Amino acid sequence: MNKKVLSTTIVLYTLAISCSAPVSPSNTQPGKVIGGGCDGCELMYINLPKQIASVDTSAGWNSGGQPLKISGKVLKADGTTPAPGVIIYYWQTDKEGYYANRPYLDEKAKRHGYIRGWLKTAADGRYTLYTIRPAPYPDDSLPAHIHLSIKEPDLPNEYYTDEINFEDDPLLIPYFKRYPPENRGGSGVVQVLLQNSMQVAEHNIVLGLNIPGYPDK
């Protein structure tokens, strides 16, 4: 890989992992943003659909990558009560490890690539995503991942949770030894099983868990 492409990849990663929102709720400290903010999470509102289902098929599904199904449940802060109506925004690399773009994308949204989308949890807190297995960034030590940003219906700003990582990724353990996960919303590491030709994994999220500035309920 030439230096120009590698530099672009690093910049894309730096932009994609962080998120921000300016509003603070009345039951948190003044001036504090739930989750601490992150540069890029606000992109979840670009082309946000008026109607969002609890099941989504990503734009990368037919791109020739390894089919992947991720399903799970979003729970309230008590860790047991299902949380309906929570928007999950996801974005990921393609099968080559790039945030690949398409001509139709909004200029700002191009930072997250074309494999991006939204889910809204059902009455039982469940969601399902059909996508492809993302590849790690080229010539990098970061494990493959899917970014997640959460918007709860009763909170004023979005926040990010731990990205989804894959237990069988050989880059995972060496990376975690250097950079231990924050476990925001719980562990993002999923176990992957094979069903016919599709990989399947389950990922549950606990709202507010290890999220700075999260209001007491």
C-alpha positions in Angstrom: 0.0 0.0 0.0 1.4 3.4 -0.9 1.8 6.1 1.8 -1.1 8.2 0.4 -3.6 5.4 0.7 -2.3 4.4 4.2 -2.5 8.0 5.4 -6.1 8.2 4.1 -7.0 5.0 6.0 -5.6 6.3 9.2 -7.5 9.6 8.9 -10.7 7.8 8.2 -10.2 5.6 11.3 -9.5 8.7 13.5 -12.6 10.4 12.2 -14.8 7.4 12.5 -14.1 6.2 16.1 -15.2 9.4 17.9 -18.6 11.2 18.3 -20.2 14.6 19.6 -23.4 16.4 20.7 -23.9 19.8 22.3 -27.0 19.3 24.5 -27.0 18.4 28.2 -30.0 16.9 30.1 -31.4 18.7 33.1 -30.6 15.7 35.4 -26.9 15.7 34.6 -24.2 18.2 35.5 -24.5 21.5 33.5 -22.2 21.5 30.4 -21.7 17.8 30.5 -22.6 15.7 27.4 -23.8 12.1 28.1 -21.0 9.8 27.0 -18.4 12.5 26.9 -19.1 13.4 23.3 -17.5 12.0 20.1 -16.5 13.6 16.8 -18.6 11.9 14.1 -21.6 10.3 16.0 -23.7 13.3 14.8 -23.5 11.8 11.3 -26.2 9.4 12.4 -28.7 12.2 11.7 -27.7 12.6 8.1 -30.4 10.8 6.0 -32.0 9.5 9.1 -35.1 7.6 8.0 -38.5 8.7 9.3 -39.4 5.1 9.8 -36.8 2.7 11.2 -37.3 -1.0 11.6 -35.8 -3.4 14.2 -34.4 -5.5 11.3 -32.1 -4.0 8.7 -30.1 -5.3 5.7 -27.0 -3.2 5.1 -26.0 -1.7 1.8 -23.0 -4.1 1.8 -25.1 -7.3 1.9 -24.8 -8.0 -1.8 -21.2 -6.8 -2.1 -19.7 -10.3 -2.1 -18.4 -10.3 1.4 -18.9 -12.9 4.1 -22.6 -12.7 5.1 -23.1 -11.9 8.7 -26.1 -11.7 10.9 -25.9 -9.9 14.2 -28.9 -9.9 16.5 -29.4 -9.0 20.2 -31.3 -7.1 22.8 -30.9 -3.6 24.2 -31.6 -3.5 27.9 -32.3 -0.6 30.2 -29.7 0.4 32.9 -31.0 -2.3 35.3 -29.6 -4.9 32.8 -32.9 -6.9 32.6 -35.7 -4.7 31.3 -36.0 -4.5 27.5 -35.5 -1.0 26.0 -37.9 -0.3 23.0 -37.5 2.5 20.6 -33.7 2.9 20.9 -32.0 3.9 17.6 -28.8 2.0 16.8 -26.7 3.6 14.1 -23.9 1.4 12.6 -21.1 2.0 10.2 -18.3 -0.3 9.1 -15.6 -1.1 6.6 -16.1 -3.2 3.5 -14.6 -6.6 2.7 -11.3 -4.8 1.9 -11.1 -2.8 5.1 -12.1 0.6 3.7 -15.0 3.0 4.4 -15.9 2.7 0.7 -18.0 5.4 -0.8 -20.7 5.7 -3.5 -21.7 8.8 -5.6 -25.1 9.1 -3.9 -23.7 9.6 -0.4 -24.0 12.9 1.4 -20.5 14.6 1.5 -20.4 14.5 5.3 -21.6 10.9 5.5 -18.7 9.7 3.2 -16.6 9.7 6.3 -18.5 6.6 7.4 -18.6 4.9 4.0 -21.7 3.5 2.3 -22.1 0.5 4.7 -24.1 2.5 7.3 -27.6 2.3 8.6 -30.1 2.4 11.4 -32.1 0.0 13.6 -34.8 0.8 16.2 -35.4 -1.8 18.9 -38.7 -3.5 19.0 -41.1 -3.7 22.0 -39.0 -6.6 23.4 -35.7 -4.6 22.9 -34.5 -6.8 20.1 -32.8 -5.9 16.8 -31.3 -7.8 13.9 -28.7 -6.7 11.3 -27.8 -8.5 8.1 -24.5 -7.3 6.7 -21.1 -8.5 5.8 -18.1 -9.3 7.9 -15.9 -6.1 7.9 -12.2 -6.4 7.2 -9.5 -4.8 9.3 -7.9 -1.6 8.1 -5.2 -2.4 5.5 -1.7 -2.6 6.9 -2.9 -1.9 10.5 -3.1 -3.7 13.8 -6.7 -2.8 14.7 -9.1 -5.8 14.7 -12.1 -5.7 12.4 -15.1 -3.9 13.9 -18.5 -2.4 13.5 -19.1 1.0 15.0 -22.2 1.7 17.0 -23.9 4.9 18.2 -27.0 4.9 20.4 -29.8 7.4 20.6 -32.3 6.8 23.5 -35.8 8.3 23.0 -35.7 10.1 26.4 -32.1 11.5 26.3 -31.0 14.7 24.5 -27.8 13.4 22.8 -26.4 10.2 21.2 -23.4 8.3 22.6 -21.2 5.6 21.4 -20.9 2.1 22.8 -18.0 -0.4 22.4 -17.7 -1.3 18.7 -18.5 -4.9 17.8 -15.3 -7.1 17.6 -15.0 -10.7 16.7 -13.7 -13.3 19.1 -11.9 -15.3 16.3 -10.0 -12.2 15.0 -6.3 -12.9 15.4 -5.7 -9.2 15.9 -8.1 -8.9 18.8 -6.1 -10.2 21.8 -2.8 -8.4 20.9 -4.7 -5.1 20.5 -6.7 -5.5 23.7 -3.4 -6.1 25.6 -2.3 -2.7 24.5 -5.6 -1.0 24.6 -8.1 -2.6 27.1 -11.7 -2.1 26.0 -13.9 0.4 27.9 -17.0 -2.0 27.8 -19.3 0.9 27.1 -22.8 -0.7 27.0 -21.1 -4.0 27.8 -18.5 -6.1 26.0 -18.5 -5.6 22.2 -16.7 -8.9 21.6 -19.0 -11.5 19.9 -18.7 -15.2 19.3 -19.2 -16.1 15.7 -21.0 -19.3 14.7 -21.5 -20.6 11.1 -25.0 -21.5 9.9 -24.8 -22.8 6.4 -22.8 -20.1 4.6 -23.7 -17.2 7.0 -21.9 -16.2 10.1 -24.2 -15.4 13.1 -23.4 -13.6 16.3 -25.4 -12.1 19.3 -24.6 -8.7 20.8 -26.6 -7.3 23.7 -26.3 -3.7 24.9 -27.0 -2.3 28.4 -27.9 1.3 28.3 -25.7 3.6 30.4 -23.3 0.9 31.4 -19.8 2.5 31.7 -21.1 5.6 29.9 -19.8 8.9 31.5 -22.4 11.4 32.6 -25.3 8.9 32.2 -28.2 10.2 34.3 -29.3 8.3 37.3 -32.7 6.8 36.9 
